[in-house]
Amino acid sequence: MPYVSKPMKLVTVWFTEEEKAFLDELAKTEDVTLSKDFRITEFKRLQLRLEAYSLTNSPQWGNPNTSFESTSFGQITSAGGNRTVQVAAKFYY
C-alpha cells in the first residue's frame, strides 16, 4: 500500500499592527435599531421595532484558497455578511 501524506503548509502570513487594524476595519458591520413605544393605558403599551443588521451591506470576504493544486489558488470564492432587516411588535401588559 503506497504511503500518502497530507500536503504541508508552505506559507505563513504575519501582519503588522497597521495591517491588522485595517483588516479589523473591513470586518465591521453597522447595526441599527429604531423603536417607538405607544402607551395604550397606564400599564399597557405597544412597542414597534425595526432592526437592520449589516446596514451598509458590506461583504465579509472569506479566506483565499491556499491549495497550490487548485485552479482557484489565491482567489477568494466566498463572502458573507448580507443585510438582514426585521420588524417586531411587542405588547407589554
N, C-alpha and C positions, 0 to 999 in steps of 0.2 A: 504494500500500500504506500503510495507516494506521500511525502510529508508536505503539508500545505500550511504556510504561516500567514498570519494577518499582516497586511501592509503596515509599515512603520510610519509614524507621523513625522514628516520631513520638515515641516515649517512650524515654528513657534513665533507668535506675534506678541511684541511688547509695545505698549502705548505709553506715551509721555502723559503727564498730568493735563496738559492743554488738550491733547487728543481725546483723553477720557472725558473731559468736561464737554468737548464738542459732541462726542457720541452720546453722552447723557442728555444733552440739549435736544438732540434729534429724537430721542425716545420719549419725550414728554408729550402728554395729551392734555387737551383743555376740556374739563368737565364743567358743566353749568347746570344749576338748578334754579328754577323760578317757582315760587309758591305764593298762594293767596288764600287767606282764611276768611270765610264768610260766617259771621255769627248769626245763628238762627234763633236761639233763645239764650237765656243767661248761661246755661251749662252745655248747650249743644252747638256744634259748629261743623262746617264742612270745609275741608282743605283740598284745594286743587293744586297739583304739581305737574310741572313739565321738566323732565331731566334729559339732558343731552350729554352723551359721553363721546369723547374724541370729536368735539365740535368742529375743529378745523379739518377733519377727515385726513390728517397726515398719516401716511403709511408707516408702519413699523417694519422695516426691512428685516428679512431673515438673514442667516449667515450665508456667505458664499460657499459654493461647492468646493471642497478641498481635495477631492479624489482626482489624482493625475490621470487615471484611466478613463474618466468620464469625458464625454464630449462637451459637457457644460462646465468644465473646470473654471473656477474663478467667477462664475456667474451667480447672481442672486436670483433664485427661482421662486421665492415665496415672500409674501408680505401679509401683514395683518393690521389690526387697528382701525377697522372700518367704523363709521359713525353709527351710533345707536341712540334712538330717541324713544322715550317712553312717557306716557301721560298717566297720571294716577289721581284718584279721588278717594279721600278718606273722611269718614263721618265719625266725629267724636261725640260721645254721649255720656 
